[in-house]
Amino acid sequence: MSTPGFPNSRAPIQPEIPKGEIISTYDRYEDAKHAVDVLARSGFPVQRVSILGNDLRSVERVTGRLSYGKIAWMGALSGAYLGLFLGLLLFIFQPDNAGIGGVFLSAIVIGAGFGMLFGLLSYALNRNRRDFSSVMQMVATRYDLVTEDELLHEARRLLTGDAPQQ
């Protein structure tokens, strides 16, 4: 059984730039997505449309300053999640244990302690390299809607809202 649109589903899909003509260009991804929605509501074959991001840039947004307190809190939360997971594993393999509540609590507290310890140790060793937290993302400066040559005029007509020609 093969996936529709892909002649041989066993062959790896190779990334490639979509071929065709540019229907329209947008500064924001949301605007390009809205244009595809307009085409879809009009019955246009949107499976033959691509949104092509151009001029990619890496953007790092600084989310805050790091401190020992913040690192300790983040490490404790991360460790508590790991402790909760280990407590669930213990519960699965020993469901008739009468003191399972204590096991859960102990696993969470021990996990939080180790998470805090490892977080603080890692931060102390890397202290002078990075004292802030951030989020990285790739952003395009321009988004083009691209389709095949034979569909270009119909797509442009639908996006501009022109009446069909008689």
C-alpha beads as a LAMMPS data file, in Angstrom:
LAMMPS data file: protein, C-alpha beads

166 atoms
165 bonds

1 atom types
1 bond types

-500.0 500.0 xlo xhi
-500.0 500.0 ylo yhi
-500.0 500.0 zlo zhi

Masses

1 110.0

Atoms # bond

1 1 1 0.000 0.000 0.000
2 1 1 1.417 3.377 -0.949
3 1 1 0.777 6.853 0.334
4 1 1 -1.313 9.009 -2.025
5 1 1 0.872 11.402 -3.961
6 1 1 4.029 9.348 -3.428
7 1 1 4.596 6.658 -6.080
8 1 1 6.876 4.486 -3.948
9 1 1 6.384 4.899 -0.204
10 1 1 9.530 2.878 0.575
11 1 1 11.850 5.353 -1.101
12 1 1 13.052 8.138 1.225
13 1 1 11.571 11.536 0.468
14 1 1 14.307 13.926 -0.597
15 1 1 13.817 17.606 0.280
16 1 1 13.624 19.845 -2.746
17 1 1 12.573 23.396 -3.579
18 1 1 9.052 23.439 -5.066
19 1 1 8.907 24.218 -8.777
20 1 1 6.397 26.582 -10.309
21 1 1 5.348 30.198 -10.327
22 1 1 4.850 32.597 -7.427
23 1 1 1.165 33.310 -6.777
24 1 1 1.811 36.001 -4.175
25 1 1 4.364 37.091 -1.562
26 1 1 3.801 37.845 2.149
27 1 1 5.897 39.310 4.935
28 1 1 4.341 37.122 7.643
29 1 1 3.765 33.367 7.708
30 1 1 0.254 33.881 9.129
31 1 1 -0.698 35.903 6.033
32 1 1 0.576 33.169 3.701
33 1 1 -1.309 30.547 5.719
34 1 1 -4.485 32.663 5.515
35 1 1 -4.112 32.881 1.717
36 1 1 -3.920 29.077 1.508
37 1 1 -7.075 28.904 3.670
38 1 1 -8.842 31.243 1.221
39 1 1 -7.801 28.999 -1.665
40 1 1 -8.941 25.882 0.197
41 1 1 -12.388 27.367 0.938
42 1 1 -12.723 28.216 -2.770
43 1 1 -12.182 24.611 -3.810
44 1 1 -8.692 25.188 -5.223
45 1 1 -6.406 22.070 -5.192
46 1 1 -4.235 23.282 -2.299
47 1 1 -2.192 20.073 -2.318
48 1 1 -0.470 21.637 -5.341
49 1 1 0.490 24.824 -3.427
50 1 1 3.623 25.325 -1.334
51 1 1 4.597 28.041 1.132
52 1 1 8.217 28.846 0.480
53 1 1 10.142 30.745 3.184
54 1 1 12.979 32.890 1.825
55 1 1 15.989 34.581 3.407
56 1 1 16.070 32.472 6.567
57 1 1 17.528 34.014 9.689
58 1 1 18.348 32.571 13.062
59 1 1 16.690 34.551 15.856
60 1 1 17.620 34.032 19.498
61 1 1 15.129 35.610 21.872
62 1 1 16.516 36.187 25.366
63 1 1 13.917 35.035 27.894
64 1 1 15.628 35.996 31.126
65 1 1 18.645 36.125 33.352
66 1 1 19.909 32.948 35.000
67 1 1 20.699 32.765 38.696
68 1 1 21.485 29.987 41.132
69 1 1 17.913 30.137 42.468
70 1 1 16.339 29.824 39.017
71 1 1 18.697 26.976 38.075
72 1 1 17.929 25.162 41.346
73 1 1 14.171 25.500 40.745
74 1 1 14.381 24.289 37.125
75 1 1 16.613 21.362 38.145
76 1 1 14.258 20.402 40.983
77 1 1 11.243 20.397 38.626
78 1 1 13.091 18.330 36.040
79 1 1 14.241 15.863 38.691
80 1 1 10.745 15.660 40.210
81 1 1 9.342 14.634 36.823
82 1 1 11.962 11.918 36.570
83 1 1 11.150 10.810 40.125
84 1 1 7.437 10.693 39.285
85 1 1 8.207 8.518 36.265
86 1 1 10.312 6.127 38.367
87 1 1 7.559 6.033 41.002
88 1 1 5.053 5.043 38.314
89 1 1 7.372 2.275 37.153
90 1 1 7.616 0.962 40.717
91 1 1 3.826 1.076 41.006
92 1 1 3.384 -0.866 37.753
93 1 1 5.705 -3.655 38.879
94 1 1 4.469 -3.742 42.519
95 1 1 0.777 -2.720 42.415
96 1 1 -0.119 -4.491 45.682
97 1 1 2.371 -2.449 47.713
98 1 1 0.486 -0.885 50.640
99 1 1 2.933 1.993 51.042
100 1 1 2.893 3.104 47.396
101 1 1 2.075 6.702 48.377
102 1 1 5.303 6.898 50.337
103 1 1 7.201 5.387 47.415
104 1 1 5.771 8.046 45.061
105 1 1 6.611 10.864 47.444
106 1 1 10.108 9.520 48.109
107 1 1 10.830 9.103 44.397
108 1 1 9.685 12.665 43.657
109 1 1 11.707 14.183 46.523
110 1 1 14.854 12.206 45.692
111 1 1 14.482 13.043 41.983
112 1 1 14.029 16.740 42.796
113 1 1 17.112 16.701 45.016
114 1 1 19.316 15.063 42.404
115 1 1 17.934 17.326 39.652
116 1 1 18.692 20.401 41.747
117 1 1 22.188 19.146 42.568
118 1 1 23.085 18.342 38.948
119 1 1 21.580 21.613 37.677
120 1 1 23.555 23.696 40.174
121 1 1 26.760 21.768 39.504
122 1 1 26.402 22.199 35.737
123 1 1 25.640 25.916 36.092
124 1 1 28.598 26.462 38.416
125 1 1 30.966 24.805 35.942
126 1 1 29.661 26.913 33.023
127 1 1 28.991 30.124 34.971
128 1 1 31.113 32.538 32.960
129 1 1 29.981 31.286 29.557
130 1 1 26.247 32.003 29.648
131 1 1 24.207 33.876 32.269
132 1 1 20.914 34.084 30.393
133 1 1 18.249 31.774 28.999
134 1 1 16.981 32.038 25.437
135 1 1 14.919 30.396 22.717
136 1 1 16.271 29.890 19.185
137 1 1 14.082 29.867 16.090
138 1 1 14.433 30.117 12.328
139 1 1 12.460 32.955 10.707
140 1 1 12.005 33.801 7.032
141 1 1 11.866 37.416 5.907
142 1 1 9.491 36.619 3.025
143 1 1 6.972 33.854 2.252
144 1 1 6.017 32.993 -1.331
145 1 1 2.988 30.941 -2.351
146 1 1 4.087 28.726 -5.232
147 1 1 1.986 26.578 -7.567
148 1 1 2.213 24.947 -10.988
149 1 1 2.059 27.165 -14.080
150 1 1 -1.391 25.995 -15.220
151 1 1 -2.982 26.881 -11.842
152 1 1 -1.321 30.278 -11.400
153 1 1 -4.028 32.525 -12.908
154 1 1 -6.878 30.717 -11.122
155 1 1 -5.088 31.031 -7.763
156 1 1 -4.420 34.743 -8.271
157 1 1 -8.046 35.317 -9.302
158 1 1 -9.322 33.577 -6.157
159 1 1 -6.982 35.545 -3.892
160 1 1 -7.909 38.924 -5.404
161 1 1 -11.637 38.085 -5.248
162 1 1 -12.283 38.708 -8.960
163 1 1 -15.450 37.196 -10.444
164 1 1 -14.960 34.270 -12.849
165 1 1 -14.693 35.288 -16.500
166 1 1 -17.639 34.259 -18.710

Bonds

1 1 1 2
2 1 2 3
3 1 3 4
4 1 4 5
5 1 5 6
6 1 6 7
7 1 7 8
8 1 8 9
9 1 9 10
10 1 10 11
11 1 11 12
12 1 12 13
13 1 13 14
14 1 14 15
15 1 15 16
16 1 16 17
17 1 17 18
18 1 18 19
19 1 19 20
20 1 20 21
21 1 21 22
22 1 22 23
23 1 23 24
24 1 24 25
25 1 25 26
26 1 26 27
27 1 27 28
28 1 28 29
29 1 29 30
30 1 30 31
31 1 31 32
32 1 32 33
33 1 33 34
34 1 34 35
35 1 35 36
36 1 36 37
37 1 37 38
38 1 38 39
39 1 39 40
40 1 40 41
41 1 41 42
42 1 42 43
43 1 43 44
44 1 44 45
45 1 45 46
46 1 46 47
47 1 47 48
48 1 48 49
49 1 49 50
50 1 50 51
51 1 51 52
52 1 52 53
53 1 53 54
54 1 54 55
55 1 55 56
56 1 56 57
57 1 57 58
58 1 58 59
59 1 59 60
60 1 60 61
61 1 61 62
62 1 62 63
63 1 63 64
64 1 64 65
65 1 65 66
66 1 66 67
67 1 67 68
68 1 68 69
69 1 69 70
70 1 70 71
71 1 71 72
72 1 72 73
73 1 73 74
74 1 74 75
75 1 75 76
76 1 76 77
77 1 77 78
78 1 78 79
79 1 79 80
80 1 80 81
81 1 81 82
82 1 82 83
83 1 83 84
84 1 84 85
85 1 85 86
86 1 86 87
87 1 87 88
88 1 88 89
89 1 89 90
90 1 90 91
91 1 91 92
92 1 92 93
93 1 93 94
94 1 94 95
95 1 95 96
96 1 96 97
97 1 97 98
98 1 98 99
99 1 99 100
100 1 100 101
101 1 101 102
102 1 102 103
103 1 103 104
104 1 104 105
105 1 105 106
106 1 106 107
107 1 107 108
108 1 108 109
109 1 109 110
110 1 110 111
111 1 111 112
112 1 112 113
113 1 113 114
114 1 114 115
115 1 115 116
116 1 116 117
117 1 117 118
118 1 118 119
119 1 119 120
120 1 120 121
121 1 121 122
122 1 122 123
123 1 123 124
124 1 124 125
125 1 125 126
126 1 126 127
127 1 127 128
128 1 128 129
129 1 129 130
130 1 130 131
131 1 131 132
132 1 132 133
133 1 133 134
134 1 134 135
135 1 135 136
136 1 136 137
137 1 137 138
138 1 138 139
139 1 139 140
140 1 140 141
141 1 141 142
142 1 142 143
143 1 143 144
144 1 144 145
145 1 145 146
146 1 146 147
147 1 147 148
148 1 148 149
149 1 149 150
150 1 150 151
151 1 151 152
152 1 152 153
153 1 153 154
154 1 154 155
155 1 155 156
156 1 156 157
157 1 157 158
158 1 158 159
159 1 159 160
160 1 160 161
161 1 161 162
162 1 162 163
163 1 163 164
164 1 164 165
165 1 165 166
